Amino acid sequence: MSTELKQLGQVFPETTEPVKVYSPERAVTGIVRSVIVCNVTDQEAKFSIFCDLNGETFDPSTALYYGVVLKPSETRELSNFIPMHRQSASFAVQSSVPKAINFTISGVEQKANEIRV
């Protein structure tokens, strides 16, 4: 069995509402390993990142990062280890300024029958 790092999703939110970026497919375990957050504007913007393992609640109760300031033209790579075992699990992002922040999510996926300990 080989496990390969891959892009799980990418989004450039056009609103200030949370946007779902990734949910594992049925019988798949997804592991979010990194999130690259890039402010493409010349103004400060805040970002939030959410993980709800049981649905689509994107508020402080499911926040991994909340209201983090990103300076103009700043890029950050956030290293994580977030396993998501259910198809109902949701990974989402939010920007305080529309069309300001690009989010790229990378990780691994394994089908249930491929997972070995």
MOHU-V238639 format. One record per helix or strand of 2 or more residues. SS is the DSSP state (@ for helix, = for strand). FROM is the first residue (numbers start at 1). LEN is the number of residues. Records with the same first field share a line. If there is no record, write none. Layout:
SS->FROM-LEN  FROM-LEN
This chain:
=->6-7  19-4  28-12  45-8  63-8  75-10  90-6  101-11
@->60-3  112-3
